[in-house]
């Protein structure tokens, strides 16, 4: 049921009126390059997203399905996450807790959002979920071995030892893929280390596995260190980020305390139950990024989206315990009144949750739910420009044009030297400032596309050259703001 709910929510409004935000536009354009062009790009930029780009390249090679194909892997990944969370909850706290946990995961607004985005975050959630399952399996195997009688034959001990190593190898392989899909999945590996330490049986094999995973990631880390300028846009966490994380953490801790107070949902497995498994996943990845912010701001909530796995497990187990308490009290009052009222309580609670979630879910499926919309920007440029007009980008990041080139086809990109694919870059290579100045001066009308906020300025002098010519040789005819873009038409004086 959780997987079915996640699929239904994922396919509901998946096109989002064919709108794309800039990060999705990057995925769409890069995935349509040849494999050699993608590899060439990764040597210069976005190596941390490389595996995802190759995956999406394969998806589009099989089916050129536009925005649906772009988002389909994320929909399936969230469904796999919901199914895995349901099974984890069932294993740790019983069938009803698993059902609640999986449904909570599917209903979380953050998961609904990234189920419909062509980026890697939903895939990381799925890998982290099933990596957590394999961790739990390995820890349980170690616990059973410790409880085994010492009189067992060596052949059995050897088979058990091979089985344990196989489980740890499987866990390590899944976590390695998760980290290759997005580097910050390594913080989930750290969270698993806390769970392994609490189990008292798995810290050493976890440490060995984590060391192998880390060593395998070393080449990626070295290359990505040379591309660290790509995250220079990340600012210190805003107060709203801190408040949101504090509220989510408080809910998780409250659920854990409720479970520990009644010894429900834990204690029967090597992992120590729901709190020992879920709390580190919820608290550590986000907490570590926030703690490092004074030294290097790197916190972005989607980077640690997989913390929602811990929240869903804790919430599902807590709901199960609360309902169990209600059922116990009702049964104590008599058999006739007991069976009907719990069903009514669950039905009413489900209806209330659905009504509370529905408005936000609708909003998530509208173009306005994202910070920008490259489709809307392309439409505005088409309306404001005319065939033969010049076109400049300030700064020179052409995310606006990557997935919607037809909207700019009749304009002359004054500064462009080589396309993104030809130059092996994300946004293309621009001409020297002097050449840009000369070409821009020759234009009669120019359409300028600016980022309203949040993007660093060009550091090569090209932006200054563009701005200087526009101020000196042109007058502003009109400006329109479209999501995070500002589009301005310039013309020679008196020719607006």
Secondary structure, DSSP 8 states (H G I E B T S, - for coil): -HHHHHHHHHHTTTTGGG---HHHHHHHHHHTS-HHHHHHHHTTS-GGGHHHHHHHHHHHHH---HHHHHHHHHHHHHHHHHHHHHHHHHHHH-HHHHHHHHHHHHH-HHHHHHTTSSSSHHHHHHHHHHHHHHHHHHHHHHHHHHHS-TTS-HHHHHHHHHHHHHHHHHHHHHHHHHHHH-GGGHHHHHHHHHHHHHHSSSHHHHHHHHHHHHHHHHHHHHHHHTTGGGGTT--S--HHHHHHHHHHHHHHHHHHHHHHHHT-S-SSSTT-SHHHHHHHHHHHHHHHHHHHTTTS----GGGGTTHHHHHHHHHHHHHHHHHHHHHHHHHHH-HHHHHHHHHHHHHHHHHHHHHHHHHHHHHHTSGGGSS--HHHHHHHHHHH--TT-EEEEESS--HHHHS-GGGGTTSEETTEEE-HHHHTSSS-EE--HHHHHHHHHT-SEEEEEEE-SS----SSSHHHHHHHHHHHHEEEEEEEEETTEEEEEEEETT--
